[in-house]
Amino acid sequence: MRVLGVEGTAWCASAAVFDAEADSVCIESDPYEPDSGGIHPREAAEHMGDSIPRVIEAALEHAREEYGEDGNDGDGPPVDAVAFSRGPGLGPCLRIVATAARALARTLGVPLVGVNHMLAHLEIGRHRAGFDSPVCLNASGANAHLLGFHDGRYRVLGETMDTGVGNALDKFTRHVGWSHPGGPKIEQHARDGEFVDLPYVVKGMDFSFSGIMSAAKAAYDDGVPVEDVCFSLQEHVFAMLTEVAERALSLTGTDELVLGGGVAQNARLREMLESMCAERGADFHAPEPRFLRDNAGMIAVLGAKMAAAGDTVAVEDSAIDPDFRPDQVPVTWRSGESV
Ligand code: ATP
């Protein structure tokens, strides 16, 4: 099975080809980088409109070179299905991606697969680690939640009560005047920082970032060195996520944790989770960076699992959903998994 995936929920126009037999993924991406401020939905959509055709063509070219115009068997298209991010994400971006994916599936005469972007962040980690049924911490730009599998669905075990974790970090760096994305700059400046107290908000399995971000901005305005604020932001925010991840492992009795999302590129977050898992005797996996930030590779991989389970969607039923939650998805692909 070979699947072409298309991603474009916010900032990253991306297309990929996943070859399930070889377990190989080729990804073509074109990120949107705002000149100033954060991600502007209209500019992001304009970027998608320009870039999605280009990245799809590049991924298709790769498929044609690898597998021939008509696939290796000389019979049929170079891919067996087209998968796309159906949500969650920015509506104007999702619409462009969906339109391109529908047109491509029709042109190639292959089935269409509508993928939940957050489950793709999870499933790529499960796939790469070879884990059976992990708890997943999704630490991405617009989201932050813990998922565990129960009774045919991934359930949200805990989540942010306000902003996503990456968006929270980016709000602080915008205040300081740094360009988007802010997370890598916080990580860099945190290396020379010292600890200062900031709010730490965990309520049961949920957590909040708005208080800590206001306090971080106020500390910076009061003259606390920016390195100290960056260091302390990381220590507080990542400790909150680690606390809740540990509780999720404990509540579910699971001994596998996977990490997903763009913030998972942060070495300090991975270090905290790794050490918590080691202390509990649990296995921890974070996929390589190209699969953590938004990318079409993860869409193609989950798309292949869904297509193998017959979980495809008719074009007329393939509406996007900007608020698509992971627990809305019936998990069709885990019993008798073949990809
Ligand atoms: P979602 O997947 O929820 O739709 P998203 O589209 O914003 O989120 P991601 O690629 O998952 O995209 O994550 C982007 C976020 O990751 C940005 O907020 C960015 O600041 C953050 N980020 C990237 N690298 C790092 C890092 N090294 N440390 C902390 N945060 C980081």
Residues whose N, C-alpha, C, O or C-beta is under 5 A from the ligand:
A	BS01	ATP	T9 A10 P88 S140 G141 A142 N143 G166 N167 D170 P181 G182 G183 P184 E187 G261 G262 V263 Q265 N266 L292 R293 D294
